[in-house]
Amino acid sequence: MSGGPPAGAVIVTGAGSGVGASTATALAGRGYRVVAAVHSLDRTAGLDELVARSGAEVEVAELDVTDEPALPAFTAGVVARHGGLHAVVNSAGVTGVETFEDEDLANYRRVFDVNVFGPVALFKSALPYLRASGGRIIAVGSIAGVLGLPFQESYSGSKFALEGILEAFAPVARRSGVAVSVVEPGPISTEAVRRTDWIRVFKGAGPYEGLLRQYVDNAAALRGTLPGLPPTQTPAEVAEAIVDLLASDDPPFRCPTAPGTRLLLARKLADVSGETVGEVTGRWLDAATSETAE
Ligand SMILES: NC(=O)c1ccc[n+]([C@@H]2O[C@H](COP(=O)([O-])OP(=O)(O)OC[C@H]3O[C@@H](n4cnc5c(N)ncnc54)[C@H](OP(=O)(O)O)[C@@H]3O)[C@@H](O)[C@H]2O)c1
């Protein structure tokens, strides 16, 4: 992007820890006006440490992405304080390991509330400002949004759902001046996975306990990098991919963050960057052509 960071703020959700904290500080270090939206002002240790170390300046604000009624006032407040909005980066998310038979639907609803409905409502609240600024939507998805991961059914389903919703919207958004991208990391060394309550999960695993233990042992033996998976990244590495995406004049829809990920995604997708699908569905929005389906 020529001429330095654009005017207007960048909201980064889930900024109290992990990828969100790294992204907020990395963007602030590049001169963006960052609103670090943390789930709770009581849980900002990850962000505080990075801010202290880097000297980056961020505005910290509390935001629960599932608090739908609060979202329009939140985005309007950011715009009022910063004079505009350039981008929303949603890193807020929950994950977990479960077995299909044991996981109850209440947990599916919780996962979808945070990983799908919250970000969708937040992006909707931000769109009037993003259309005005020619801004960006970036969702932190996952390779689990393209490949279903064993024992992560609700998580994979939620990432598929978010990616599908945004893939549908991306060509429409682009014609309103807003670029939509989904960042797709493989495994990341954050607290998210380490928080799993293994005793509860193994206890509820029933007939799948042996398989689950084998899966966990395989992953542990290879430090999370199972065959075919990209190497485990740090949150800072994922944040750098987000910084590059935001700086790009022509951001792709789908953005794998780790080397080797493209190959894995290509085994499932013929259109890794999303360009082909965007071209096809985008043409449906442009002036009519006489072309018919093959
Ligand atoms: N870790 C991985 O291997 C991995 C791989 C691929 C993609 N991802 C994705 O990367 C993103 C960041 O995850 P991470 O690995 O950095 O884990 P993380 O450190 O746990 O970050 C997730 C953040 O989301 C926040 N959050 C949870 N519920 C929220 C809510 N309702 N409203 C607002 N914020 C909420 C959490 O805050 P609290 O902790 O205070 O609740 C936490 O700060 C997620 O979308 C995740 O799905 C992770």
The ligand as an SDF file (V2000), in Angstrom:
LIG
                    3D

 48 52  0  0  0  0  0  0  0  0999 V2000
   -4.6640  -21.7910   17.9850 N   0  0  0  0  0  0  0  0  0  0  0  0
   -4.7280  -22.3900   16.8020 C   0  0  0  0  0  0  0  0  0  0  0  0
   -4.1030  -23.4400   16.5690 O   0  0  0  0  0  0  0  0  0  0  0  0
   -5.5450  -21.7700   15.6940 C   0  0  0  0  0  0  0  0  0  0  0  0
   -5.4090  -22.2810   14.4030 C   0  0  0  0  0  0  0  0  0  0  0  0
   -6.1330  -21.7060   13.3520 C   0  0  0  0  0  0  0  0  0  0  0  0
   -6.9720  -20.6460   13.6130 C   0  0  0  0  0  0  0  0  0  0  0  0
   -7.1100  -20.1710   14.8820 N   0  0  0  0  0  0  0  0  0  0  0  0
   -8.0160  -19.0340   15.0890 C   0  0  0  0  0  0  0  0  0  0  0  0
   -7.2530  -17.9300   15.5030 O   0  0  0  0  0  0  0  0  0  0  0  0
   -8.0950  -17.0310   16.2390 C   0  0  0  0  0  0  0  0  0  0  0  0
   -7.3600  -16.6030   17.4910 C   0  0  0  0  0  0  0  0  0  0  0  0
   -7.1500  -17.7260   18.3140 O   0  0  0  0  0  0  0  0  0  0  0  0
   -5.8180  -17.9000   19.1730 P   0  0  0  0  0  0  0  0  0  0  0  0
   -5.2010  -19.1590   18.7560 O   0  0  0  0  0  0  0  0  0  0  0  0
   -5.0460  -16.6470   19.1490 O   0  0  0  0  0  0  0  0  0  0  0  0
   -6.4250  -18.1860   20.6290 O   0  0  0  0  0  0  0  0  0  0  0  0
   -6.6980  -17.2410   21.8730 P   0  0  0  0  0  0  0  0  0  0  0  0
   -5.4370  -16.7120   22.4150 O   0  0  0  0  0  0  0  0  0  0  0  0
   -7.5940  -18.0150   22.7650 O   0  0  0  0  0  0  0  0  0  0  0  0
   -7.4950  -16.0120   21.2050 O   0  0  0  0  0  0  0  0  0  0  0  0
   -8.8770  -15.9970   21.0780 C   0  0  0  0  0  0  0  0  0  0  0  0
   -9.3730  -14.7220   21.7080 C   0  0  0  0  0  0  0  0  0  0  0  0
  -10.7810  -14.6250   21.4920 O   0  0  0  0  0  0  0  0  0  0  0  0
  -11.3400  -14.0920   22.6860 C   0  0  0  0  0  0  0  0  0  0  0  0
  -12.7520  -14.4040   22.7650 N   0  0  0  0  0  0  0  0  0  0  0  0
  -13.3560  -15.5680   23.0800 C   0  0  0  0  0  0  0  0  0  0  0  0
  -14.6810  -15.4020   23.1150 N   0  0  0  0  0  0  0  0  0  0  0  0
  -14.9230  -14.0980   22.7990 C   0  0  0  0  0  0  0  0  0  0  0  0
  -16.0850  -13.3040   22.6890 C   0  0  0  0  0  0  0  0  0  0  0  0
  -17.3040  -13.8270   22.9060 N   0  0  0  0  0  0  0  0  0  0  0  0
  -15.9640  -12.0060   22.3680 N   0  0  0  0  0  0  0  0  0  0  0  0
  -14.7470  -11.4600   22.1550 C   0  0  0  0  0  0  0  0  0  0  0  0
  -13.5970  -12.1420   22.2660 N   0  0  0  0  0  0  0  0  0  0  0  0
  -13.6970  -13.4560   22.5800 C   0  0  0  0  0  0  0  0  0  0  0  0
  -10.5520  -14.7190   23.8070 C   0  0  0  0  0  0  0  0  0  0  0  0
  -10.7040  -13.9610   25.0000 O   0  0  0  0  0  0  0  0  0  0  0  0
  -10.7930  -14.6990   26.4340 P   0  0  0  0  0  0  0  0  0  0  0  0
   -9.6710  -15.6830   26.4710 O   0  0  0  0  0  0  0  0  0  0  0  0
  -10.6550  -13.5690   27.3930 O   0  0  0  0  0  0  0  0  0  0  0  0
  -12.1460  -15.3510   26.4610 O   0  0  0  0  0  0  0  0  0  0  0  0
   -9.1440  -14.6810   23.2240 C   0  0  0  0  0  0  0  0  0  0  0  0
   -8.4910  -13.4580   23.5660 O   0  0  0  0  0  0  0  0  0  0  0  0
   -9.3900  -17.7780   16.5150 C   0  0  0  0  0  0  0  0  0  0  0  0
  -10.4020  -17.3170   15.6360 O   0  0  0  0  0  0  0  0  0  0  0  0
   -9.0290  -19.2230   16.2030 C   0  0  0  0  0  0  0  0  0  0  0  0
  -10.1410  -19.9820   15.7720 O   0  0  0  0  0  0  0  0  0  0  0  0
   -6.4110  -20.6870   15.9280 C   0  0  0  0  0  0  0  0  0  0  0  0
  1  2  1  0
  2  3  2  0
  2  4  1  0
  4  5  1  0
  4 48  2  0
  5  6  2  0
  6  7  1  0
  7  8  2  0
  8  9  1  0
  8 48  1  0
  9 10  1  0
  9 46  1  0
 10 11  1  0
 11 12  1  0
 11 44  1  0
 12 13  1  0
 13 14  1  0
 14 15  2  0
 14 16  1  0
 14 17  1  0
 17 18  1  0
 18 19  2  0
 18 20  1  0
 18 21  1  0
 21 22  1  0
 22 23  1  0
 23 24  1  0
 23 42  1  0
 24 25  1  0
 25 26  1  0
 25 36  1  0
 26 27  1  0
 26 35  1  0
 27 28  2  0
 28 29  1  0
 29 30  1  0
 29 35  2  0
 30 31  1  0
 30 32  2  0
 32 33  1  0
 33 34  2  0
 34 35  1  0
 36 37  1  0
 36 42  1  0
 37 38  1  0
 38 39  2  0
 38 40  1  0
 38 41  1  0
 42 43  1  0
 44 45  1  0
 44 46  1  0
 46 47  1  0
M  CHG  2   8   1  16  -1
M  END
$$$$
